[in-house]
Amino acid sequence: MTTPMCEEWESAQDDGKVAYRTDMLAAAAVCAMAATPGQLPDAFLKARWETPVPAGEQRYFDGMLYLMSMMHLGGAFRVIDQAQP
């Protein structure tokens, strides 16, 4: 089954253009960790690791998702709770 995002991703890869926004790629890469191993999930993970730190107008929102996806993909995302008295 191919989704519109997958088709857009694949066609843009053929054209050599960037086919994603940083925030959408961050979410897709985290989802790819739960997907069945294959060529498409691997492409999202590879693209995520190669994405530079966000800059420009959307840097705050994109940067938050960029950081959270790095924590997820690096295995360091966890809840830090205060010690109970």
C-alpha positions as CSV (number, residue, x, y, z in Angstrom):
1,M,0.0,0.0,0.0
2,T,1.4,3.4,-1.0
3,T,0.3,6.6,0.7
4,P,0.4,10.1,-0.9
5,M,3.3,11.0,1.4
6,C,5.3,7.9,0.3
7,E,4.6,8.8,-3.4
8,E,5.7,12.4,-2.8
9,W,8.8,11.2,-1.0
10,E,9.8,8.7,-3.7
11,S,9.2,11.1,-6.6
12,A,11.1,13.9,-4.9
13,Q,14.0,11.6,-4.3
14,D,14.1,10.9,-8.0
15,D,14.2,14.6,-8.7
16,G,16.9,15.3,-6.1
17,K,14.6,17.8,-4.2
18,V,13.9,18.0,-0.5
19,A,10.4,16.4,-0.1
20,Y,9.7,17.2,3.5
21,R,9.5,19.7,6.2
22,T,11.7,19.1,9.3
23,D,8.7,18.6,11.6
24,M,7.0,16.0,9.3
25,L,10.3,14.2,8.8
26,A,10.9,14.0,12.5
27,A,7.5,12.5,13.1
28,A,7.9,10.0,10.2
29,A,11.3,8.9,11.4
30,V,9.9,8.1,14.9
31,C,7.1,6.2,13.3
32,A,9.6,4.4,11.1
33,M,11.2,2.9,14.2
34,A,7.9,1.1,14.9
35,A,7.4,0.0,11.2
36,T,8.3,-3.2,9.6
37,P,11.9,-3.0,8.6
38,G,12.3,-2.1,4.9
39,Q,13.5,0.4,2.4
40,L,11.0,3.2,3.0
41,P,11.4,3.3,6.9
42,D,15.2,3.2,6.4
43,A,14.9,6.1,4.0
44,F,13.0,8.2,6.6
45,L,15.5,7.3,9.3
46,K,18.5,8.1,7.1
47,A,17.0,11.4,6.0
48,R,16.3,12.3,9.6
49,W,19.9,11.7,10.7
50,E,21.1,13.8,7.8
51,T,18.8,16.7,8.4
52,P,20.5,19.9,9.7
53,V,19.4,21.7,12.8
54,P,16.3,23.8,11.9
55,A,16.8,27.5,11.2
56,G,14.6,30.3,9.9
57,E,11.0,31.3,10.6
58,Q,9.8,27.9,11.8
59,R,12.9,27.0,13.8
60,Y,11.2,26.9,17.2
61,F,8.4,24.4,16.4
62,D,10.6,22.4,14.0
63,G,13.5,22.5,16.5
64,M,11.3,21.1,19.3
65,L,10.2,18.2,17.1
66,Y,13.8,17.8,15.8
67,L,15.1,17.5,19.4
68,M,12.3,15.2,20.6
69,S,12.8,12.9,17.6
70,M,16.5,12.8,18.4
71,M,15.7,11.7,21.9
72,H,13.3,9.0,20.6
73,L,15.6,7.7,18.0
74,G,18.6,7.8,20.4
75,G,16.7,5.9,23.1
76,A,17.0,8.7,25.6
77,F,13.3,9.9,25.7
78,R,11.8,9.2,29.1
79,V,9.8,10.9,31.8
80,I,11.8,12.5,34.5
81,D,9.6,12.7,37.6
82,Q,10.3,14.5,40.8
83,A,11.3,12.3,43.8
84,Q,8.3,11.7,46.0
85,P,8.8,12.9,49.6
